[in-house]
Amino acid sequence: MGEVVQYYVVNQDLTMSAGKVAAQVAHAATQAVLVYHQNQLFREWLETGQTKIILKASENTLNMLIKEGFVYIKDAGRTEIASGSLTVVALPPLNKDEAKKYTQHLSLYS
């Protein structure tokens, strides 16, 4: 079996500072643990370094990932962006090859 990784996809349509993005990904990571901890690959991911990859995509793409059943975060609107703004989608820990069906067309967040 290949490397197990977890992908976080940030909404590139929003203007967020680096700190805001970090906070939103942290929210997604926390929610993902609560939701995905019984996923069959979760323990392997946990025990092999918890590799995380941060990608970026349009809000339309994030909405398509949500339709796949993945965890997502909407902002409370206390600081930089409007309340209810979709900021991040977190996939469960997946085999990197399996995740490609969701991520191969996405770019690394920078």
Secondary structure, 3 states (H helix, E strand, C coil): CCCEEEEEEEECCCCCCHHHHHHHHHHHHHHHHHHHCCCCCHHHHHHCCCCEEEEEECHHHHHHHHHCCCEEEECCCCCCCCCCCEEEEECCCEEHHHHHHHHCCCEECC
